[in-house]
Amino acid sequence: MKIAIVDDDTLVALSLKTILETDEEITVVGLGSSGEEAVLLYEREKPDVLLMDIRMDKMTGLKAAERILFKDSHAKILFLTTFSDDEYIIKALQLGVKGYILKQDYEGILPAIKAVYGGQTVFGKDIVGKISGLMNDNSAPFDYKRYKISEKEQEIIEGVALGLSNKEISEKLFLSEGTVRNYVSAILEKMDLRDRTQLAVFYYRKGEEE
């Protein structure tokens, strides 16, 4: 698994490299310290996962992610930051990044990278709590019927929005993992959404522009 790390604190980047390379499955293919370097590093190395800070001088991680995803919508970008601002979280979700975790959660970094590599969308515990709050702020009812979304599919959507994997959703709803996977695919097609991240964004912003 090829990982690229971008953080404007060189010591943090080097420490992350040391931590990650204790796992035999991981090779850190490059380090960067700015958004510009992140874009160039991604284009040159095509890492499986780009681990990147948000607040950086000149070009932020958000802007770098936007440029990278514009060229490669399948890029797997995981934000690792000290900040859990609502604005950052919303923008990250809108862009379609695969994860957002806090630097304070050192033990969760490696599992998060592996989850993102495996196709999951990952949010740290503190971030999930904020997303739930953003969801609850939107109390307007939403008519899922116009998308022909069933009650069971609504439960699947809620699970995806909370960052649960297909396995976790299957256990919660007493369905097989394959059935959940099929449900997710059908939901994305019905709602004309690209991936699970866009589905999560839709969930907590539903009805906002009604």
Helices and strands as residue ranges (DSSP letters): E 2-6, H 10-20, E 27-32, H 35-45, E 49-52, H 61-71, E 77-81, H 86-95, E 99-102, G 106-108, H 109-117, E 122-123, H 125-137, G 144-147, H 151-161, H 166-173, H 177-191, H 196-205
